[in-house]
């Protein structure tokens, strides 16, 4: 049975203050204030999930935990679309232990500070990441395009890459040796430790 479809785009968001003001002007309301989010992607030996374009993620968002499976993503024209199945987890530490006991291993860690906005039709999230500020617009495809245009984001600036892909590109561009997209890992590499 297929899970619900996630349709989204990302974009670079250099000026979060101006973006928040624009969202308010457009009638969006803040659903979740700036909250720390940590993510761990898991895979089996030989990385079969990654080779199929799938993701198994354990996320802590504030005090809440979620386990998510994302099917292979499809970039249809401008947007990324994929089936996404997720469930709330009461205890993320125990879930981590369960995944390890089943043979899964952490394959990538990333973190950010996220705030979520909605107008009742979709969501705009603002992410402060160790590699720069990003935004995501998630909802029906036409709504995404209208919202992006209202925020001054042109279709040429749509990004359909995952955070793991963006991190890999950032590493190539900067020459960073950081292995995970966490604030601590990137700070250590900047200091040369």
C-alpha positions in Angstrom: 0.0 0.0 0.0 1.5 3.3 -1.0 2.0 6.1 1.5 1.1 9.7 1.1 3.0 11.7 -1.5 5.4 14.4 -0.4 5.7 17.2 -3.0 8.3 19.9 -2.3 11.1 22.2 -3.4 14.0 23.7 -1.5 15.5 27.1 -2.0 18.5 29.1 -0.7 17.2 31.6 1.9 20.0 34.1 2.7 17.7 36.6 4.6 15.5 34.7 7.0 14.3 38.0 8.7 12.9 39.3 5.4 11.4 35.9 4.5 9.6 35.8 7.8 8.2 39.3 7.3 7.1 38.3 3.8 5.3 35.2 5.1 3.4 37.2 7.7 2.4 39.7 5.0 1.1 36.9 2.8 -1.1 35.6 5.7 1.1 32.7 6.8 1.1 31.9 10.5 3.9 30.4 12.5 3.1 26.8 13.5 6.3 25.8 15.1 8.9 28.4 16.3 12.6 27.9 15.8 13.3 24.4 17.1 16.4 22.2 17.0 16.1 19.2 14.8 18.5 16.2 14.6 18.3 13.5 11.9 20.0 10.2 11.5 19.7 8.2 8.2 20.1 4.5 8.5 21.1 1.8 6.0 22.2 -1.8 5.9 25.6 -3.1 4.9 26.3 -2.4 1.3 23.9 0.6 1.4 20.9 -1.0 -0.4 18.5 1.8 0.6 20.8 4.5 -0.8 21.3 2.5 -4.0 17.5 2.3 -4.4 17.1 6.0 -3.6 15.3 5.3 -0.4 15.7 6.9 3.0 15.1 5.5 6.5 15.3 8.4 9.0 15.0 8.8 12.7 14.3 12.5 13.6 14.2 14.3 16.9 12.4 17.7 16.5 12.4 19.4 19.9 11.2 16.7 22.2 9.3 14.7 19.6 10.6 11.7 17.6 9.6 10.4 14.2 10.6 7.4 12.1 10.3 8.0 8.4 10.7 5.9 5.3 10.9 7.8 2.0 10.6 5.9 -1.3 12.7 6.8 -4.3 12.2 10.4 -5.2 11.0 11.6 -8.6 11.9 15.0 -9.9 8.9 15.7 -12.0 9.5 18.9 -13.9 10.2 21.4 -11.1 9.2 19.5 -8.0 10.4 16.5 -6.1 7.7 13.9 -5.3 8.0 10.8 -3.3 6.0 8.5 -1.1 6.6 9.1 2.6 5.5 7.0 5.5 6.2 8.2 9.0 5.1 7.5 12.5 5.7 9.1 15.9 8.1 7.3 18.2 7.8 7.5 21.9 11.5 6.8 22.6 14.1 7.6 19.9 17.0 6.1 21.9 15.1 2.7 22.0 14.2 3.0 18.3 17.9 3.5 17.6 18.8 0.4 19.5 16.1 -1.6 17.6 17.4 -0.4 14.3 21.0 -1.4 15.3 19.8 -4.9 16.4 18.1 -5.4 13.0 21.5 -4.7 11.2 20.9 -1.0 10.3 23.8 1.4 10.9 23.8 5.2 10.9 24.9 6.4 7.4 24.5 10.2 7.7 23.7 12.7 10.4 22.5 16.2 9.9 20.9 18.9 12.0 19.3 22.3 11.7 17.1 24.8 13.5 13.6 24.8 11.8 10.6 27.0 12.0 7.3 26.0 10.3 4.7 28.2 8.7 1.3 27.5 7.0 -1.5 29.3 5.2 -3.7 26.2 5.6 -2.9 24.8 2.2 0.7 23.8 2.6 3.9 24.5 4.6 6.9 26.7 4.3 9.8 25.7 6.5 12.8 27.8 7.2 16.0 25.9 8.1 19.2 27.2 9.6 21.7 24.6 8.7 25.5 24.3 9.2 26.0 24.9 5.5 23.6 27.9 5.1 20.0 28.9 5.4 17.4 27.0 3.3 13.7 27.0 2.9 11.3 24.3 1.8 7.8 24.7 0.3 5.7 21.6 0.6 2.1 21.1 -0.7 0.2 20.7 -4.0 2.4 21.5 -7.0 0.5 24.6 -8.2 0.3 25.9 -4.6 4.1 25.5 -4.4 4.6 27.5 -7.6 2.2 30.3 -6.4 3.8 30.5 -3.0 7.3 30.5 -4.4 6.4 33.4 -6.8 4.8 35.3 -3.9 8.0 34.9 -1.9 10.2 36.1 -4.9 11.7 32.6 -5.6 12.0 32.0 -9.3 11.6 28.5 -10.7 15.3 28.5 -11.8 16.1 28.6 -8.1 14.1 25.5 -7.1 16.2 22.8 -5.5 15.1 19.1 -5.5 18.2 17.7 -3.8 18.2 16.1 -0.4 20.2 17.5 2.5 22.7 14.6 2.0 23.1 15.6 -1.6 23.4 19.3 -0.8 26.0 18.5 1.9 28.0 16.4 -0.6 28.0 19.3 -3.1 28.9 21.8 -0.3 31.9 19.6 0.6 33.1 19.4 -3.0 32.8 23.2 -3.3 34.5 24.1 0.0 37.0 21.2 0.3 35.6 20.4 3.8 36.5 17.0 5.3 33.4 17.0 7.6 31.6 13.7 7.5 28.3 14.8 8.9 26.2 18.0 8.5 26.2 19.0 12.1 27.2 22.3 13.6 29.9 20.7 15.7 31.5 18.6 12.9 31.7 21.6 10.6 33.1 23.9 13.3 35.8 21.3 14.1 36.8 21.2 10.5 36.9 25.0 10.2 39.2 25.1 13.2 41.3 22.3 11.7 40.7 19.8 14.6 
